[in-house]
């Protein structure tokens, strides 16, 4: 960017014909626009971007152009809104052998995906192996889990911790029910 380069602030208004340029801010703090390009205020590019953003925050539709009427200048490209689905929760993908992997929802530049993170695999937790292994992605939880097994092997599969916790609770309840005998007090046994 040349040091002597100057820019003008141009307002867009469908009710006005032609181009209107920022001229000055009057003593009441109102922006004054004029249709004569020779009387338009000139700014350095940095100050022009700052002023343009200030005027946009006030509700004006403005852009910058250089002294040769090239513009709009220094506007950010508008990208499509990212396609994020934040309603998903992590899922345990069960394989036919009764073991499985956790698939975690994630958002990538290509849109929502599922990942099997190395940090979630107990076999990688020992010796901190998960720090040197990258996570794998898939379009579905099953796809991500299949990719992980094909790359890392079946040794990474483990039992569902939620299912193991439920089984443990059932065993604990069953043990409590067996020790209770009607009519006998706990101290009489």
C-alpha positions, 0 to 999 in steps of 0.5 A: 500500500503506497503511503500517498494513497488516499480513499474516499467514503461513499454512501449507498442509498437507493433514494439518492441518484448517483454517488454521494461522498462523505464531506465532513462531520458538522458541529452537531455530529452529523455526517454530511455527504455531497455528490461532487467528488472534488469536495469529498474528504480524503483519508489514508486507507487505515483511517478510511477503514476505521471511519467506514466501520464507524459509519457502518456501526451507526447504520449507514451503508458505506464503502471505500473507493480510491481517487480513481473511483475503484471500489469497494476497497478493503471489504472482507469477503462474505463467506457462506454461513458455516454449517454447524449442528450443535445438537449432536452428542458423542456416541459409543459405536458398538462393533459385533464383538461387543466392543467399540469406540466413542465418536465425537461430533465436531465442526470442520471447514467442510461442515459437521463431521464425527471424529474418533479422538486418540485421547478417548482411547484407553489403549493410547492413554498409557505412555501418552501415545495419544499425543502423537496420534491424530484423530480420524474423521468421518461423515457418520459416527460409524464411518469414523469408528470404522476408519479408526479400526482399519488404521489402528487395529482392533486393539483400540476397541474397548467396552462401553463404560456406560454399559459397564457402569449399569452392569455394576449397579445391577450386580450391586443391587442383586447383592443387596437383595440376596443379603436381605432376609425377611424377619432376620435383623442384620445383627442376628446373622 
